[in-house]
Amino acid sequence: MVSASATAIAPMSQIPVEIVSTIFETIHADSSISAIGIEVVLSDVCKDWRAIVLRSPRLWTRILCTRGRLKRGETVLYLQNSHSLPINLSIHLDDFAITRDESFAESHHRESLFRVLSSHFWRINDLLVSCTEDGPLESLLRQLHPITAPFLRSIDIDCWEHPVSNSFPSIDIFTGGAPKLSEVRFGNLSLKHCQPPLASVKAIYCFLDESNSERFDEYSEAWMARLAAATSLNFLQIDAATTVITADWVGRVELPVLQSLCLSAADNFHEFSWERQNILQHAVAPCLEVLMLNNFCYFSPSFEDIRSENFPSLHTVIFWKANMKFINEEDVEGGYKLLLDNFRRPSIKNIICGDISKAGCRHLLFTLALCDSESDAEDAGHYIEGGGGGVEDAGVGDEGHLRQGEDEKGAEDTQHAGAELKRPSYLPDLQTLAIIPSNNGWYYPFPLTAMRRLLVRRKAAGRPIQKVYVTADFLAEVCGEFTSEEGLVQVEVWRPQLLPNGHMWPEGIWHISGDCTRERGFKSEDDMDEEVDVGDEVEGRGERYR
């Protein structure tokens, strides 16, 4: 047995050291292989492998800084073995927070960490910081203030427990320059507090867990002014409460190459209404193509219009978790009319309605089917027995279908197929529609009849819907209703990668009620693998929105 083992190992020992080192580095590049660190696993196999690992600087470039690792000398070991290569630095500042119960010696761990890192900050490639206390974060940011970081690509700082306090100072970091910095992610931290160089940044993600908007009112205008420095910004995701603007502020923020903008209201901030001043009233983004409004509450009769002169290229709007705060059903439908009318000036060609309730879906489809030739009351009375102007009177049954028999539906389809309707009242240039239902443990039936009515009426008006996107759960059902032989509409599976900058959208933003998806997740490895170039035609996926 010993002889057989030696024979099996012998060929491995004959592989040149350079090739073995390259194999190790290839494995190391996949960070998901080992939570411990593949360099540690490989070095424990045998003394020859340990020697190769110690002589391979790239295997030591992912550095996790905790108090335990610092005390055991691991942090210093990694810094030394990585030589002068760029490093991915992850700092858990909570391990270095000073409490009243700590001894005098323990209170110096944070200072010890900064002394160890101070001569290596310039090597940072990716910086990841997590913390709950303001003090350690302020100390770290002051350490980073004068640094020049030629390799820095991304900054991710997550104050995961709660937002930083009002008294937190404004600190510039990497003032020596960071010419390759392309991505900034802040959790419960504003650009007003932490100010990296933004000239080369292409994507900014700012998350907010708490919804105390008063905390942000006092510096939102400074935040906006700071954002104007991001002249290369292509993707922006921010929480709406961080961009509340005082009514008398008349400033404008130029975002010359911004393509995608996501505005979110925090989960526990359902009363954040559309009427409040925010970035949309002050931003000028001539290249903006996609706007997402996530978790907004609409309860005001006076919505601010989206200005087409500010967003002349806007063609896709995403309504995610649209919350209509009205007392009765009639007002809810009126809310959808006001919401869609808010986008009457930009030429919107695509809308995505996600995490939408059964009632919300029927109101949306009913509103989109209205044409200028009819008043609301006439439209409602034409399709239901008895007429009336309310939503329940509008022929919407318990299952989200219009209240009419199959014969009536067929007669309606035939009538509109041969009759001309005037211009659609809402989003007349609409070409594609995506419906992603909410899921609170069960999916409601897809509103096939309401969808057919919308499609037939749009076609009769000379403004047909060309494509409908649905989730995979509904694909067979919807394709069975709208067959390719009928030619009324194409049906495909909805995928975020269809959007411009599809690879930049965080996976967690597409959270559906009832799912366990983490709200603030990052894009997955699978999403990166499935990325396609803009305009590509991919079987089973369709054409990207343009």
C-alpha positions in Angstrom: 0.0 0.0 0.0 2.8 2.4 0.9 4.5 1.6 -2.4 1.3 2.2 -4.4 0.8 5.6 -2.6 4.4 6.6 -3.4 3.9 5.7 -7.0 0.7 7.8 -7.3 2.4 10.8 -5.7 5.6 10.7 -7.7 4.1 12.2 -10.9 2.7 15.1 -8.9 6.1 15.9 -7.4 7.6 16.1 -10.9 5.3 18.9 -12.0 7.4 22.2 -12.3 7.0 24.5 -9.3 5.9 27.3 -11.7 3.0 25.2 -13.0 1.9 24.2 -9.5 2.0 27.8 -8.4 -0.2 28.8 -11.4 -2.7 26.0 -10.5 -2.9 27.3 -6.9 -3.4 30.9 -8.1 -6.2 29.8 -10.4 -7.9 28.0 -7.5 -7.4 31.1 -5.3 -9.1 33.3 -7.8 -12.4 31.6 -7.0 -13.2 33.0 -3.5 -16.1 30.6 -3.0 -13.9 27.5 -2.8 -13.0 27.8 0.8 -14.2 30.1 3.6 -11.0 29.5 5.5 -8.7 30.5 2.7 -7.4 28.1 0.0 -3.9 29.2 0.8 -4.2 27.8 4.3 -5.7 24.5 3.0 -2.9 24.1 0.4 -0.1 24.8 2.9 -1.3 22.1 5.2 -1.0 19.3 2.6 2.8 18.8 2.7 6.0 20.8 3.2 6.6 21.0 -0.6 3.2 22.6 -1.2 3.7 24.9 1.9 7.0 26.1 0.3 5.2 26.8 -3.0 2.4 28.6 -1.2 4.8 30.8 0.8 6.6 31.8 -2.5 3.3 32.7 -4.3 2.4 36.3 -3.4 -0.9 36.2 -5.2 -2.2 33.6 -2.7 -1.9 36.1 0.1 -3.7 39.1 -1.4 -7.1 38.5 0.3 -6.7 39.9 3.8 -9.3 39.6 6.5 -8.7 41.9 9.5 -10.1 40.9 12.8 -8.8 41.2 16.4 -8.0 37.5 16.6 -6.1 37.5 13.3 -4.1 40.5 14.4 -3.2 39.0 17.7 -2.1 35.7 16.1 0.1 37.6 13.6 -1.9 36.5 10.6 -2.6 40.1 9.3 1.2 40.8 9.3 1.9 37.4 7.6 -0.5 38.1 4.8 0.8 41.7 4.3 4.4 40.4 4.1 3.7 37.4 1.9 1.7 39.4 -0.6 4.8 41.6 -1.2 3.7 44.8 -3.1 0.8 43.3 -5.0 -2.7 44.9 -4.8 -4.7 43.5 -1.9 -8.4 42.9 -1.2 -8.8 44.2 2.3 -11.8 43.3 4.6 -11.9 45.0 7.9 -14.4 44.1 10.7 -14.2 47.2 12.8 -16.6 45.9 15.4 -13.7 43.7 16.6 -11.8 46.8 17.4 -14.5 48.9 19.1 -13.6 50.2 22.5 -16.0 49.4 25.4 -16.0 50.5 29.0 -15.2 47.0 30.1 -12.0 46.7 28.1 -8.6 46.8 29.7 -6.1 49.6 28.7 -4.1 47.1 26.7 -7.1 45.9 24.8 -8.1 49.4 23.9 -5.0 49.7 21.7 -5.9 47.0 19.3 -7.5 49.4 16.8 -4.4 51.6 16.9 -2.2 48.6 16.4 -4.2 47.5 13.4 -3.9 51.0 11.8 -0.2 51.0 12.4 0.2 47.6 10.7 -2.0 48.7 7.7 -0.8 52.3 7.3 2.1 51.5 5.0 -0.1 49.2 2.9 -3.3 51.2 2.3 -1.9 52.4 -1.0 -2.1 48.7 -2.2 -5.8 48.4 -1.7 -7.7 46.9 -4.7 -11.1 46.2 -3.1 -11.9 47.7 0.4 -14.7 46.1 2.4 -15.6 47.6 5.9 -18.3 46.5 8.3 -19.1 48.3 11.5 -21.8 49.3 14.0 -20.0 52.1 15.9 -19.2 55.5 14.6 -15.9 55.9 16.5 -13.9 53.1 14.8 -15.2 54.1 11.4 -14.2 57.8 11.9 -10.7 56.7 12.9 -10.4 54.5 9.8 -11.6 57.2 7.4 -9.1 59.7 8.9 -6.4 57.1 8.3 -7.5 56.9 4.6 -7.7 60.6 4.2 -4.2 61.3 2.7 -3.8 58.0 0.8 -3.0 57.7 -2.9 -4.5 54.4 -4.1 -3.5 53.7 -7.7 -5.1 50.2 -7.7 -8.3 50.9 -5.9 -11.4 49.6 -7.8 -14.2 49.4 -5.2 -15.2 50.6 -1.8 -17.9 48.9 0.3 -18.7 50.3 3.8 -21.6 48.8 5.6 -22.8 50.3 8.9 -25.2 47.4 9.1 -27.0 48.1 12.4 -28.1 51.7 12.0 -27.2 54.9 10.1 -24.3 57.0 11.4 -25.2 59.7 13.8 -25.9 63.3 12.8 -22.7 64.4 14.5 -20.6 62.3 12.2 -18.1 64.6 10.5 -17.5 64.9 6.7 -14.3 63.2 5.8 -12.6 63.0 2.4 -10.7 59.8 1.8 -8.0 58.9 -0.7 -7.4 62.5 -1.4 -4.1 61.6 -3.1 -6.2 60.1 -5.9 -7.8 56.8 -6.9 -7.9 56.8 -10.8 -9.3 53.3 -11.1 -12.1 53.6 -8.5 -15.3 52.4 -10.3 -17.7 51.2 -7.7 -18.9 52.6 -4.3 -21.3 50.9 -1.9 -22.4 52.5 1.3 -24.8 51.0 3.8 -26.4 53.6 6.2 -23.6 56.0 5.3 -23.9 59.1 3.1 -21.5 60.6 0.6 -21.8 63.7 2.8 -20.0 61.8 5.6 -17.5 59.8 3.5 -16.3 61.4 0.4 -14.1 59.3 -1.9 -12.9 60.7 -5.3 -15.8 60.2 -7.7 -14.5 61.3 -11.1 -13.9 57.7 -12.4 -16.8 56.0 -10.5 -19.3 54.2 -12.7 -21.7 52.7 -10.1 -22.9 54.0 -6.7 -25.1 52.0 -4.4 -26.3 53.8 -1.2 -28.6 51.8 1.1 -30.6 53.0 4.1 -32.2 50.7 6.7 -33.8 53.3 8.9 -36.3 55.8 7.5 -35.8 58.8 9.8 -35.8 61.3 7.0 -35.2 64.3 9.3 -31.8 62.8 9.8 -30.9 63.5 6.2 -32.8 66.7 5.4 -30.0 68.9 6.7 -27.4 67.7 4.4 -29.2 66.4 1.3 -28.3 69.4 -0.8 -24.7 68.9 0.0 -25.1 65.2 -0.9 -26.5 66.3 -4.3 -23.7 68.7 -4.9 -21.2 66.0 -4.0 -22.9 63.6 -6.5 -22.2 66.1 -9.3 -18.5 65.2 -9.1 -19.3 61.7 -10.4 -19.1 62.7 -14.1 -18.5 59.1 -15.2 -21.5 57.7 -13.3 -23.4 55.1 -15.2 -25.5 53.4 -12.5 -27.0 55.0 -9.4 -29.0 53.3 -6.7 -30.0 55.4 -3.7 -32.7 55.5 -1.0 -35.1 58.3 -1.5 -34.9 59.5 2.1 -31.3 60.4 1.6 -32.1 62.8 -1.2 -34.9 64.9 0.3 -34.5 68.4 -0.9 -35.8 71.6 0.7 -38.6 73.2 -1.3 -36.6 76.4 -2.0 -33.5 74.7 -3.3 -33.2 75.4 -7.1 -29.9 73.7 -7.8 -29.3 71.2 -10.6 -27.1 68.2 -10.7 -25.6 67.2 -14.1 -25.1 63.5 -14.6 -23.9 63.4 -18.2 -23.6 59.6 -18.7 -26.0 58.1 -16.2 -28.0 55.3 -17.8 -29.8 53.6 -14.9 -31.3 55.2 -11.7 -33.0 53.3 -8.9 -34.8 55.2 -6.2 -35.9 53.2 -3.2 -38.0 54.0 -0.1 -36.8 52.0 2.9 -38.9 49.1 3.9 -40.2 50.7 7.1 -40.8 54.0 5.4 -44.0 53.3 3.6 -45.2 56.9 4.0 -42.5 58.3 1.8 -44.7 59.9 -0.9 -44.0 60.8 -4.4 -44.9 64.5 -3.8 -41.7 65.1 -1.8 -38.8 66.8 -3.5 -36.1 64.4 -4.5 -33.3 63.9 -7.0 -35.8 63.6 -9.9 -36.7 67.2 -9.6 -33.1 68.4 -9.7 -31.1 65.9 -11.8 -30.3 66.4 -15.5 -29.4 63.1 -17.1 -29.5 63.2 -20.9 -28.5 59.5 -21.3 -30.8 58.1 -18.6 -32.6 55.1 -20.1 -34.0 53.2 -17.1 -35.7 54.6 -14.0 -36.8 52.3 -11.1 -39.1 53.5 -8.3 -39.0 50.9 -5.6 -41.4 50.7 -2.6 -42.8 54.2 -3.1 -46.1 55.2 -1.5 -48.5 57.2 -3.8 -51.2 59.0 -2.0 -51.2 62.5 -3.2 -53.4 63.9 -6.0 -50.6 66.1 -7.2 -47.6 64.1 -8.4 -44.6 65.8 -9.8 -44.2 65.3 -13.5 -41.1 63.6 -14.9 -39.5 66.3 -17.1 -38.7 65.0 -20.5 -36.1 67.8 -21.0 -34.2 66.4 -18.0 -34.4 62.8 -19.2 -34.8 62.9 -23.0 -33.5 59.3 -23.5 -35.7 57.7 -20.8 -37.6 54.7 -22.3 -38.0 52.2 -19.4 -39.8 52.7 -16.1 -39.8 50.1 -13.3 -42.6 50.3 -10.7 -41.6 47.8 -7.9 -43.9 47.4 -4.8 -46.0 50.4 -5.8 -48.1 51.2 -2.7 -51.4 53.0 -3.4 -52.5 54.6 -0.1 -56.2 55.3 -0.8 -59.3 54.7 1.1 -61.4 53.1 -1.6 -61.0 51.2 -4.8 -62.0 54.1 -7.0 -59.2 56.2 -5.6 -56.7 53.4 -6.1 -57.5 53.3 -9.8 -57.3 57.1 -9.9 -53.8 56.7 -8.3 -52.6 54.5 -11.2 -54.0 57.0 -13.7 -52.1 59.8 -12.0 -49.0 57.8 -11.7 -48.9 56.9 -15.4 -49.9 60.4 -16.4 -46.8 61.5 -14.5 -44.8 60.0 -17.4 -46.8 61.4 -20.2 -44.0 63.6 -21.7 -41.1 61.1 -21.9 -41.5 58.6 -24.7 -41.8 55.5 -22.4 -41.7 52.3 -24.4 -41.2 49.7 -21.7 -42.7 49.3 -18.2 -41.9 46.6 -15.6 -44.4 46.2 -12.7 -42.9 44.0 -10.0 -44.2 42.6 -6.8 -47.6 43.9 -7.8 -50.7 42.8 -6.0 -53.8 41.2 -7.7 -55.8 44.4 -7.3 -52.9 46.5 -8.5 -52.4 44.4 -11.6 -56.0 44.7 -12.6 -56.1 48.4 -12.1 -52.9 48.8 -14.1 -54.1 46.8 -17.1 -57.5 48.5 -17.0 -55.9 52.0 -17.0 -53.4 51.1 -19.8 -56.3 50.0 -22.0 -58.1 53.4 -21.9 -58.1 55.4 -25.1 -58.7 59.1 -25.7 -62.0 58.3 -27.4 -63.7 57.4 -24.2 -64.2 58.9 -20.8 -63.6 56.6 -17.8 -67.3 56.2 -17.2 -68.0 55.4 -20.8 -65.2 52.9 -20.9 -66.4 51.1 -17.7 -70.0 51.1 -18.9 -69.1 49.7 -22.3 -67.6 46.5 -20.9 -69.8 45.6 -18.0 -73.5 45.1 -17.5 -75.0 48.0 -15.6 -72.1 50.5 -16.2 -70.8 52.6 -13.3 -67.5 54.2 -12.6 -66.0 52.3 -9.7 -63.3 49.7 -10.1 -65.6 46.9 -9.0 -68.1 48.2 -11.5 -65.4 48.2 -14.1 -65.9 44.5 -14.5 -63.1 43.1 -12.4 -64.0 39.9 -10.7 -62.5 38.2 -7.7 -59.9 36.4 -9.8 -58.7 39.6 -11.5 -60.7 39.0 -14.7 -63.3 41.3 -16.3 -66.8 40.2 -15.4 -68.0 39.0 -18.8 -68.6 35.6 -20.4 -66.5 34.1 -23.1 -69.0 35.1 -25.8 -68.9 38.7 -24.6 -65.1 38.6 -24.6 -65.1 37.3 -28.1 -67.5 39.9 -29.3 -65.4 42.6 -27.7 -62.2 41.3 -29.3 -63.9 41.2 -32.7 -65.4 44.6 -32.3 -62.0 46.2 -31.5 -60.2 44.2 -34.1 -62.2 45.9 -36.8 -62.7 49.3 -35.2 -60.3 52.2 -34.8 -59.7 53.6 -31.4 -58.0 56.9 -30.8 -54.6 57.3 -29.2 -54.2 55.4 -25.8 -54.7 57.7 -22.9 -51.6 56.5 -21.0 -48.1 55.7 -22.3 -49.2 55.7 -25.9 -45.7 54.7 -27.1 -45.6 51.6 -24.9 -44.2 48.5 -26.7 -43.3 46.0 -24.0 -44.9 45.2 -20.6 -43.5 43.0 -17.8 -45.8 41.7 -15.0 -44.1 40.2 -12.0 -46.8 39.3 -9.4 -46.3 39.4 -5.7 -46.0 36.1 -3.9 -47.2 35.8 -0.3 -47.0 32.1 -0.2 -49.2 31.7 -3.3 -49.5 33.3 -6.8 -52.8 34.8 -7.8 -54.1 33.7 -11.3 -52.6 35.7 -14.1 -55.2 38.2 -15.4 -55.4 36.8 -18.9 -58.7 38.4 -19.8 -57.6 41.8 -18.7 -54.4 41.4 -20.6 -56.2 40.3 -23.8 -58.5 43.3 -23.5 -55.4 45.6 -23.2 -53.6 44.0 -26.2 -56.7 44.1 -28.5 -57.5 47.7 -27.7 -53.9 48.8 -28.2 -53.8 47.0 -31.5 -57.1 48.6 -32.6 -55.7 52.0 -31.7 -52.6 51.4 -34.0 -50.3 51.2 -31.0 -49.8 47.5 -30.4 -47.9 46.0 -27.4 -45.2 44.0 -29.1 -44.0 41.9 -26.2 -45.2 40.8 -22.8 -42.7 39.5 -20.2 -43.8 37.2 -17.3 -42.0 35.1 -14.7 -41.2 31.5 -15.5 -44.1 30.3 -13.3 -46.6 31.9 -15.7 -44.9 31.3 -19.0 -46.8 28.2 -20.1 -50.1 29.6 -19.1 -49.6 33.0 -20.9 -48.1 31.4 -24.0 -51.1 29.1 -24.1 -53.5 32.1 -24.1 -51.5 34.2 -26.6 -50.2 31.7 -29.1 -47.6 32.6 -31.8 -50.2 31.6 -34.4 -52.5 34.3 -33.2 -49.8 36.9 -33.6 -51.3 39.2 -31.0 -48.1 39.5 -28.9 -44.8 37.8 -28.2 -44.4 36.3 -24.7 -41.1 35.7 -23.0 -39.5 35.2 -19.6 -38.6 38.3 -17.7 -34.9 38.6 -16.7 -33.1 41.6 -15.2 -30.3 41.0 -17.6 -32.6 42.3 -20.4 -32.1 45.8 -19.0 -29.2 48.1 -20.0 -26.5 47.7 -17.4 -28.2 44.4 -16.5 -25.1 43.1 -14.7 -25.0 46.2 -12.5 -28.4 45.7 -10.9 -28.1 44.1 -7.5 -29.8 40.8 -7.2 -31.6 41.8 -4.0 -33.4 44.7 -5.6 -35.7 42.2 -7.4 -37.0 40.9 -4.1 -40.6 39.6 -4.2 -42.9 39.7 -1.1 -43.0 36.2 0.4 -39.5 35.3 -0.9 -36.5 34.9 1.3 -34.2 36.9 -1.0 -32.0 39.3 0.9 -33.0 42.8 0.1 -29.5 44.2 -0.1 -27.8 41.4 -2.0 -25.1 41.8 -4.6 -25.1 40.4 -8.0 -24.6 36.7 -8.1 -21.9 34.7 -9.9 -24.7 33.3 -12.2 -25.8 36.8 -13.1 -22.3 37.7 -14.1 -22.1 34.5 -16.2 -25.4 35.3 -18.0 -24.5 38.9 -18.9 -25.0 39.7 -22.5 -24.0 42.7 -24.6 -26.6 45.4 -25.2 -28.7 44.6 -28.3 -27.8 40.9 -28.5 -30.5 38.5 -29.5 -30.4 35.4 -27.3 -32.6 32.4 -27.7 -35.2 32.2 -24.9 -34.3 35.6 -23.6 -35.3 38.1 -26.3 -34.0 41.5 -27.2 -32.8 43.9 -24.6 -34.8 47.0 -23.9 -33.7 50.0 -25.9 
